[in-house]
């Protein structure tokens, strides 16, 4: 991810506010279930996401000139209850330069945030000029029409048949 983080960091630094490139890292695509995960899965996901957060912050520091400081914060959002928790909204501050969505399972990630205050806040921040980027599922979630896997009775062997793909769109969830 080093080349991706480097390019992202350059843009985050260019979008710094008052000499501070604040970056929020979202790991909801790491989850295996949008409704509930075990304590062990949460701990593993936090550990893995923290490593990515650290890498993003270090890439930002390397890209930043002397007059810009960098800070990346991990938002521990893995389930819908996390996304509906008002305390999580406090991490989505007006001084963010960028938001980075980690890869994993984009369908679960969308199930976590769809129709929550987090989704609404992400949209508002993007519209206000905050950069939103991601790898793999984190990038796929940003598409107007998102591939979410196969519909029932379809798999790789018949994936080219009409109706095989489960496609999410803003009017269809």
C-alpha positions in Angstrom: 0.0 0.0 0.0 3.0 2.3 0.3 2.5 3.9 -3.2 -1.2 4.4 -2.6 -0.6 5.9 0.8 2.0 8.2 -0.6 -0.3 9.6 -3.3 -3.2 9.9 -0.8 -0.9 11.7 1.7 0.2 14.2 -0.9 -3.4 15.1 -1.5 -4.2 15.2 2.2 -1.3 17.5 2.9 -2.4 19.8 0.0 -5.9 19.9 1.6 -4.5 20.6 5.1 -6.5 23.1 7.2 -4.6 25.6 9.3 -1.4 23.7 8.9 -2.9 20.4 10.1 -3.6 17.4 7.9 -6.1 15.6 10.0 -7.0 12.2 8.5 -9.8 9.9 9.6 -9.4 6.2 8.9 -12.5 4.0 8.6 -12.2 0.2 8.9 -15.8 -1.0 8.6 -15.0 -3.1 5.6 -12.9 -5.4 7.9 -16.0 -6.9 9.5 -17.6 -10.2 8.7 -21.0 -9.2 9.8 -22.7 -5.7 9.8 -24.8 -6.4 12.9 -22.5 -8.2 15.4 -18.9 -9.3 15.7 -17.1 -11.1 18.5 -14.8 -9.4 20.9 -11.9 -11.4 19.4 -12.8 -10.2 15.8 -13.1 -6.6 17.1 -9.7 -6.9 18.7 -8.1 -8.3 15.6 -9.7 -5.7 13.4 -8.6 -2.9 15.6 -5.0 -4.2 15.6 -5.0 -4.6 11.8 -6.6 -1.2 11.3 -4.2 0.5 13.7 -1.3 -0.8 11.5 -2.9 0.8 8.5 -3.6 4.0 10.4 0.0 4.2 11.4 1.2 3.7 7.8 -1.1 6.4 6.6 0.0 8.8 9.2 3.7 8.1 8.5 3.1 8.6 4.7 1.5 11.9 5.6 4.5 13.0 7.7 6.8 12.1 4.8 4.8 14.2 2.4 4.3 17.2 4.7 6.4 20.3 4.5 7.7 21.7 7.8 4.7 24.0 8.3 2.2 21.1 8.1 1.7 18.5 10.8 -0.2 15.2 10.3 -2.5 13.2 12.5 -4.4 10.1 11.5 -7.2 8.9 13.8 -8.9 5.5 13.6 -12.7 5.5 13.9 -13.5 2.0 15.4 -16.7 1.5 13.3 -17.3 -2.2 12.6 -21.0 -2.7 13.1 -24.3 -0.7 12.6 -24.5 0.0 16.3 -21.0 1.6 16.0 -22.2 3.7 13.1 -25.3 4.7 15.0 -23.3 5.6 18.1 -23.4 9.5 18.5 -19.9 9.3 20.0 -18.5 8.2 16.7 -19.8 11.3 15.0 -17.4 13.3 17.2 -14.5 11.9 15.2 -15.9 13.5 11.9 -14.7 17.0 12.6 -14.8 20.0 10.4 -11.0 20.3 10.3 -10.5 17.0 8.5 -8.3 17.1 5.4 -9.1 13.6 4.3 -10.9 10.3 5.1 -9.5 7.0 4.1 -11.7 3.8 4.0 -9.8 0.6 4.3 -10.4 -2.4 2.1 -12.2 -5.6 3.0 -15.9 -6.5 2.3 -17.7 -3.5 0.7 -21.1 -5.1 1.0 -20.7 -5.4 4.8 -19.2 -2.0 5.0 -22.2 -0.5 3.2 -24.6 -2.5 5.4 -22.8 -1.0 8.4 -23.2 2.7 7.3 -26.2 2.9 5.0 -28.9 5.3 6.3 -26.9 6.1 9.4 -25.6 9.5 10.7 -22.1 8.4 9.6 -23.2 8.0 6.0 -24.9 11.4 6.0 -21.8 13.0 7.7 -19.5 11.4 5.1 -21.5 12.9 2.3 -21.5 16.4 3.9 -17.8 16.3 4.5 -17.1 15.3 1.0 -19.3 18.1 -0.3 -17.4 20.5 1.9 -14.1 19.6 0.3 -12.8 16.8 2.5 -11.0 14.2 0.4 -12.5 10.7 0.6 -10.4 7.8 -0.7 -9.8 4.1 0.0 -8.3 0.9 -1.2 -10.2 -2.1 -2.7 -13.6 -2.1 -0.9 -12.9 1.3 0.5 -12.7 2.6 -3.1 -15.6 0.4 -4.4 -18.0 1.9 -1.8 -17.6 5.3 -3.4 -19.0 4.2 -6.8 -22.5 5.4 -7.8 -23.3 1.7 -8.6 -21.4 -0.7 -6.3 -20.9 -4.4 -7.1 -21.8 -6.3 -4.0 -21.3 -9.9 -5.1 -23.6 -12.4 -6.7 -27.3 -12.8 -6.4 -28.7 -16.1 -5.1 -28.0 -19.1 -7.5 -25.1 -17.3 -9.2 -21.4 -17.7 -8.7 -18.2 -17.4 -10.7 -19.3 -20.2 -13.1 -22.4 -18.3 -14.3 -21.4 -14.8 -13.4 -21.8 -13.4 -16.9 -25.5 -14.2 -17.1 -27.9 -11.4 -16.8 -28.9 -10.8 -13.2 -25.8 -12.5 -11.7 -24.4 -9.4 -10.1 -25.8 -7.8 -7.0 -25.5 -4.1 -7.7 -26.1 -1.4 -5.2 -27.3 2.0 -6.3 -28.6 4.9 -4.3 -32.2 4.1 -5.3 -31.7 0.3 -4.7 -30.1 -1.1 -1.6 
